[in-house]
Amino acid sequence: MTEISGSDPLVRLEGVNKHFGPLHVLRDIDLSVGRGEVVVVIGPSGSGKSTLCRVINRLETIDTGTIVFDGRELPAEGRALARLRSEVGMVFQSFNLFSHKTILENVTLGPTRVRKVSRQQAEQRGMELLERVGIATQAGKYPAQLSGGQQQRAAIARALAMDPKMILFDEPTSALDPEMVQEVLDVMTGLARDGMTMVVVTHEMGFARRAANRIVFMADGQVVEEGSPSEFFTQPSTERARDFLSKILTH
């Protein structure tokens, strides 16, 4: 496994296995993510990438192994789990915004409900974040009134509003029209530059080259290869990765 900077990673997975019925979707996963590191997870469809993302904040349970976040093993349920979830932001491919709430209300909901921040403080911070992702003028609108790219940027602002220690991105651009992809990637690149710890599942190889500290390549539920973007894209060490890249980079 590729060494990460610092002896105290923010997240550490050891011997993690996950089944869905007879399907073995994660196989003996060992992976660490350092503080401030951007890890981009790529691989063919069905390789376990999204499940890997979802087990880190326990949207999916694991069968065996351990996951340690910020020095503590992942709690199974209750308040400790809710506290962990508030420290790990998640951005989904389908936005998951509340359709009956305005964009600003979507962004302030977590801080006021979970963090017990005052409404005024949450709204002030919410507007700052909407400004940061470039959609402050859309604050009073409802999700259905926004483009897909704007909705996804609102979802990123919502994740940031909780001041998370890391953000997980599960194929955040796969539901977007091609012309909207770049506006979301630009926001994510900015977060990477600012030192946000990120795990990003994506098919966007340009983003992976530009923003990742490390590429994790998965196939058949396993981490097959890890390395820096320059190593991985120019000299992949496994036949499986070479085959994947030859197909994806020629399209």
C-alpha positions in Angstrom: 0.0 0.0 0.0 1.2 3.5 -0.8 2.5 5.3 2.3 0.7 8.5 3.1 2.2 11.5 4.8 2.0 11.5 8.6 1.6 8.6 11.0 -2.0 9.4 11.9 -4.3 9.0 8.9 -7.8 10.5 9.2 -9.4 7.2 7.9 -8.0 3.7 8.0 -9.7 0.6 6.6 -8.2 -2.8 7.6 -9.4 -6.1 6.2 -12.8 -4.8 5.2 -15.2 -7.2 3.6 -18.8 -6.5 2.5 -21.3 -8.9 0.9 -24.7 -8.2 -0.7 -26.2 -11.7 -0.5 -23.9 -14.0 -2.5 -22.1 -11.0 -4.0 -18.7 -10.2 -2.4 -18.4 -6.5 -3.2 -15.5 -5.5 -1.0 -12.7 -8.0 -0.6 -10.1 -7.5 2.2 -9.8 -3.8 1.7 -6.8 -2.1 3.3 -6.7 1.7 2.7 -5.7 4.8 4.6 -6.5 8.4 3.8 -4.2 11.1 5.2 -5.4 14.5 6.5 -5.6 16.9 3.6 -5.2 14.2 1.1 -7.3 13.8 -2.1 -7.8 10.2 -3.0 -9.5 9.5 -6.3 -11.0 6.0 -6.7 -11.4 4.7 -10.2 -12.2 1.4 -11.9 -14.7 -0.4 -14.0 -18.4 -0.4 -13.1 -19.3 -2.9 -10.4 -15.8 -2.9 -8.9 -17.0 -1.8 -5.4 -16.1 1.9 -5.6 -19.4 3.4 -4.4 -19.7 0.8 -1.7 -16.2 1.7 -0.5 -17.4 5.3 -0.2 -20.6 4.4 1.6 -18.9 2.2 4.2 -16.6 5.0 5.3 -19.5 6.9 6.9 -21.5 3.7 7.5 -24.3 4.2 5.0 -23.5 0.5 4.5 -22.4 -1.8 7.3 -19.3 -4.1 6.8 -19.2 -7.8 7.5 -15.6 -8.1 8.7 -12.7 -5.8 9.3 -12.3 -2.4 11.0 -12.7 1.2 10.0 -11.1 3.9 12.1 -12.0 7.6 11.6 -10.0 10.3 13.4 -8.6 7.8 15.9 -12.0 6.1 16.7 -13.5 2.9 15.4 -16.7 3.5 13.5 -19.6 3.3 15.9 -22.5 0.9 15.0 -25.4 3.2 15.8 -26.8 5.9 18.0 -25.4 9.3 18.9 -21.8 8.4 18.2 -22.7 7.4 14.7 -24.7 10.7 14.2 -21.7 12.6 15.4 -19.4 10.8 13.0 -21.8 11.4 10.1 -21.7 15.1 10.9 -17.9 15.1 10.5 -18.0 13.2 7.1 -19.7 15.1 4.3 -21.2 13.1 1.5 -22.0 14.3 -2.1 -24.1 11.8 -4.1 -24.6 11.6 -7.8 -28.3 12.3 -7.5 -27.9 15.5 -5.4 -30.4 14.4 -2.7 -31.6 17.9 -2.0 -35.0 18.4 -0.2 -37.3 19.5 -3.0 -39.7 21.4 -0.8 -36.9 23.6 0.8 -35.1 26.4 -0.8 -31.4 26.1 -1.6 -30.4 28.2 1.4 -32.8 26.1 3.6 -31.1 22.9 2.3 -27.7 24.3 3.3 -28.7 25.5 6.8 -30.7 22.5 7.8 -27.8 20.4 9.1 -26.1 23.2 11.1 -29.3 24.3 12.8 -30.6 20.8 13.5 -27.4 18.9 14.3 -24.9 21.5 15.3 -27.5 23.7 17.0 -26.2 26.8 15.3 -28.5 29.8 15.4 -30.6 30.4 12.2 -28.9 33.8 11.7 -25.4 32.3 11.9 -26.3 29.4 9.7 -27.8 31.6 7.1 -24.8 33.9 7.1 -22.5 31.0 6.7 -24.8 29.4 4.1 -24.7 32.5 1.9 -20.8 32.5 2.2 -20.7 28.9 1.0 -23.2 29.5 -1.8 -21.0 32.4 -2.9 -18.0 30.1 -2.8 -19.6 27.5 -5.1 -20.9 30.3 -7.4 -24.7 30.1 -6.8 -25.4 32.8 -4.1 -28.0 34.3 -6.5 -30.0 31.0 -6.4 -30.4 30.9 -2.6 -34.1 31.6 -2.6 -35.0 29.1 -5.3 -36.0 25.5 -5.0 -33.9 22.6 -6.4 -36.2 22.0 -9.4 -35.6 25.6 -10.5 -31.8 25.0 -10.8 -29.7 23.2 -13.4 -28.1 19.9 -12.4 -24.8 21.5 -12.1 -26.2 24.2 -9.8 -28.0 21.5 -7.7 -24.7 19.6 -7.3 -22.9 22.7 -6.3 -25.7 23.4 -3.7 -25.1 19.8 -2.4 -21.4 20.6 -2.0 -22.2 23.8 -0.1 -24.6 21.7 2.1 -21.8 19.3 2.9 -19.4 22.1 3.7 -21.9 23.8 6.0 -21.3 21.1 8.6 -17.5 21.9 8.7 -16.7 18.3 8.0 -13.3 16.8 8.5 -13.6 15.1 5.1 -16.0 14.9 2.2 -16.9 11.7 0.2 -17.9 12.2 -3.4 -19.8 9.3 -5.1 -19.6 9.9 -8.8 -20.7 13.6 -8.4 -20.8 14.4 -12.1 -22.3 11.2 -13.6 -25.9 12.5 -13.6 -24.9 15.8 -15.2 -25.1 17.0 -18.8 -21.5 17.3 -20.2 -21.5 21.1 -20.2 -22.3 21.1 -16.5 -19.6 18.7 -15.4 -16.7 21.3 -15.4 -18.5 23.7 -13.1 -18.8 21.1 -10.5 -15.2 19.8 -11.0 -13.9 23.4 -10.7 -15.5 23.7 -7.2 -14.0 20.3 -6.2 -10.6 21.3 -7.5 -10.8 24.5 -5.4 -11.6 22.4 -2.3 -8.6 20.1 -3.0 -6.4 23.2 -3.3 -7.7 24.5 0.0 -6.7 21.2 1.8 -10.0 19.5 2.2 -9.6 15.7 2.8 -11.5 14.1 0.0 -12.3 10.6 -1.3 -13.7 10.9 -4.8 -15.2 8.1 -6.9 -15.3 9.4 -10.5 -14.9 8.6 -14.2 -13.4 12.0 -14.8 -9.8 11.2 -15.6 -8.8 14.9 -16.1 -9.9 15.7 -12.6 -8.0 12.6 -11.3 -4.8 13.7 -13.0 -5.1 17.3 -11.8 -6.5 17.1 -8.3 -5.6 13.8 -6.8 -2.6 13.1 -4.5 -3.2 9.4 -5.0 -5.1 7.2 -7.4 -6.7 4.0 -6.0 -7.7 1.6 -8.8 -10.3 -1.0 -7.9 -11.5 -4.1 -9.8 -13.7 -7.0 -8.6 -14.0 -5.6 -5.1 -10.3 -5.2 -4.5 -7.8 -2.5 -4.4 -5.6 -3.6 -7.3 -3.2 -0.7 -7.5 -2.4 2.6 -5.8 0.0 5.4 -6.8 0.4 9.0 -7.7 -1.5 10.3 -10.8 1.8 10.5 -12.8 2.8 6.9 -11.9 -0.7 5.5 -12.5 -1.5 7.2 -15.8 2.0 6.8 -17.3 3.2 3.5 -15.8 0.5 1.4 -14.3 2.0 -1.7 -12.7 -0.8 -4.2 -13.2 -2.2 -5.7 -16.4 -5.8 -5.0 -15.0 -5.1 -1.3 -14.7 -3.3 -1.1 -18.1 -6.4 -2.8 -19.7 -8.8 -0.4 -18.0 -6.8 2.7 -19.0 -6.4 1.5 -22.6 -10.2 1.4 -22.9 -11.1 4.6 -21.0 -8.4 6.9 -22.4 -9.1 6.1 -26.1 -12.7 7.2 -25.8 
